[in-house]
Amino acid sequence: MVTAGVSGAPPRRLRWIAVGQVLLWAAIGLGAFLLLAKSVQNSSAFNRLQPAILIVDVGGVIALSVLLARRLWGLVRDYRAHVPGSRLTARTVAIFGALVIAPLLIVYLSSLEFINVGIDSWFKVEVKQGLNDAVRLSRAALDLRTREFAARTVALAEALARASPGEVQARLDAERRASQALEVVLFSTHAHVIAASLESPLESLPSLPPEDLVRQVEQHLPYVSLEPQSGGRYLIRTGAALGSRGSRDERFVVATYRVPAQLAAMSEAVQNSYSQYGDLAAQREPLKYSFRLTLTLVLLLSMLAAMYGAIYSAQRLVRPVQDLIEGTRAVGKGDFGTRLPLPSRDEMGFLVHSFNDMTKKLRRARSEATQSQQAVERERERLAIILARLSTGVLAIDRNMTVRTANAAAGAILGTELSAATGRALPELAAGNERLGQFVAALAVRFAAGREEWREQLDLDGAAGRRTLMCACTPLPGEDADMGFVIVFDDITTLLSAQRDAAWGEVARRLAHEIKNPLTPIQLSAERLRRRLLTGMSERDAEILERGTRTIVQQVETMQQMVNAFSEYARAPEMHITRFSLNQLVSEVADLYRSQAPRTRIRLELDEQIEDIEADRGRVRQILNNLVTNALEALEGVGSPLLEITTHLEASADGAYAAVTVCDNGPGFQRELLGRVFDPYVTSKPKGTGLGLAIVKKIIEEHGGRIDADNRPEGGARVRVVLPVKDSTRSATGGSRERRDQLRRERA
Amino acid sequence: MARVSIAASEEQPGLVVVSMLRTDLTTDRSTRGALLAASCALVIAAWNLSLADALDGVLEVRSAYVNINKGVFLLHARVEYPVSEAIRSALKDGVTLSFDLDARVDRERHFWFNANIVDLTLRRELTYHAVSDRYVVRDTRSRDQESFSTLDEALDYLGRIDAWPILVEPQLDGGSYTISVRAGMRRGHLPASLRAILFWTDDWARVSEWYTWSLPV
């Protein structure tokens, strides 16, 4: 049975694997999307997730590559092995791959170019220059302020240097108010506050001067700095030493001013732009590289996935076709049990369904054909048994007389084994078999004459005598013109013999009845005529009368003998069954004839195994007498006459039989008479009634035995008598009293 | 220049390994495929290593300790950050550098991983303020900032961490504790979307080894 690839894992398992793969890839895709979304929102989270993302991506590429390599390798292997459907799969994969990869490559190359051009355009020289100019402009704007405040501070320092200690605070306050400074502080050595004027003295303390300011004013150099503050504010800090270089006055004044908000905001905007641009510009090459790499990775993933999908889809598409091919091969090999799995409910599914339907019908048809064949076989066997049991010979031959079939009876009737001769020509089988040769010749004559359907009686002569067959021939029906003939024949020799026996019995009975009665009056009348007339007649007349009456009496006696013989033949006396020794009886008869025919050598071969038989002893003696008499008569004139009498015990399925064979070395039976030697009046001898063997046969049949006669190969006649040992055997084989009664009735 | 030299010195061994593996390859196709894939991975790894050299120089936590003031553990640390021409140039071009100081307090466990009690990061940014020609150090959380006239002053300021409260006493419940401090710096201040794109090539990022000691409880 071909299922799902006619092989491999069960379909349910495969389906679960496919579903699992789809879910896995969906989860990976969703996870990647979520990671991306999360990383875009939170860069620190992204930093933590970087390794995971990298592992997932590389793992995905490796897994996909391995899967694709496995699929590709399987495809190549199938292609080389000429697996059905592999070429179709390869072609489909190539088309799918080309359809998917070509646009992907085009998009990829276009995107690369776009990235290069696009990112370069972000960092044009003009932009950078513009930003630098803006920074310079802002600096120039602020420089005006710082220089102004620096000059005021230097002037203040000079004024303070000349002022008395009592005037210092007033000067500081005046200066702060005049310049709108945040604070103006006078420091001594080690940055100790001497005096300070603050904008909001209750909220803050004087700020400590930066170290670089201290260092610079210690060298009696004016200090000015623009300090960016949080919130986009700017402070201008100025410092100046009170004494001139070389003086001992180490005091210095520090003033802090606020840059106007508008100018500060504008400057801060320029600074922010500058900074952002710097950050971006630093990432110019990495950005391009990252874009390329990301794009390449996406392309790789897409191509791998597309190729994998193409192979998977192609194999899924081709799988039903492969199943169909394998199924068709299986059907071609005679496996009609092939059932293919239904792939889907589409046209392919319909095709597979039709295939399954076809194999189902084929399977049913083959089953029916097998059943029919078995029925035919059974019928054929039954017919063969019937033919084998038939006593009628049945022979089927074609127009070349080649045996097609023959039953055992045909072989038995024709004297050869025909059951095993199927396929052989009848003329070939007839070599050495005279009877079969005649049979074949008779058939050939009729077929040559164009006679195909006939029913005739055939007489076949052979060593065992003439056999008469009732033969019917008819052409075999069929579409083929050379179907041949069937010949049905019966050996009716026995039937004809029985008919002749019956006819002769009737003749004998009539003769005995119609002729015997007038004979005695005829004889008596002739004798009376002779007695009465003889005395008164002349010598010459008396002689004539004497000769006439003697002739009449002699012929009447002869006729009476003949009539008696017929009477004996027709008689069916009551049998007196006794037990006696057959060997002893044979010896007695032989001894009797040894004395009567001293010239003839009589040899006995008696089987000691023969026990006493149950038969009518007198009639068995009559059988032996007749046979020995016949043999002795045949041996007259023979140089060294020899008479052999043998007895033999034969065992058969229906009982024991005693066989008595009487052979001589005389001339044997005439060939033409061989089949009718047991008929009345069939004799080659000049004297005798010709009823001897006929009577023998009748007695033997009454005993349930059988007799046959033939000529010995070395010369001489041979008559074989078979008698049942037990009377019960006789009854079982049909040679019973009923049969005798039936014969008697027939004769009556 | 440093990048080029390191790139050469890193790539060369990688290539030697690849060629050596190829000469020893057997004829087995699957083995050859696996070795080829491994060789490609090595080349990619060597190439990536070659890019992480922009912040070359000493980056380490020189010293660190904590003291307790009214139940608050205050961290004091001295960190040395690298100074190079590449950094100066990048700052002058407007690039922002981020300086992270990670502090961890773990409770030691004998039969399992240590339990993390505190995981804090002090993040500050250093930018060159082109308008005022000063280096500005800004706390990213409080947005407080200080400006310095030189880069060395700014880095010195960044390397001095004093009295950073990292832990309060109620967080401790006996046992042994370790404190770990690590400094890191990277080129930052990019939009998050760009950071995602720069996933592969952020070679301006370094961290120091952990500076770890036991908490004196």
Interface residues (C-beta under 8 A of the other chain):
Chain A: L36 S39 V40 Q41 N42 S43 F46 Q50 I53 L54 I62 A69 V135 S138 R139 L142 D212 S225 L226 E227 P228 Q229 S230 G231 Y234 S267 E268 V270 Q271 Y274 S275 Q276 Y277 G278 D279 L280 A281 A282 Q283 P286 L287 Y289 S290 F291 L293 T294
Chain B: G33 A37 A90 D93 G94 V95 T96 T127 H129 A130 V131 S132 D133 R134 V136 R138 R143 D144 Q145 S147 S149 E153 R187 G188 H189 L190 A192 S193 L194 R195 A196 I197 L198 F199 W200 T201 D202 D203 W204
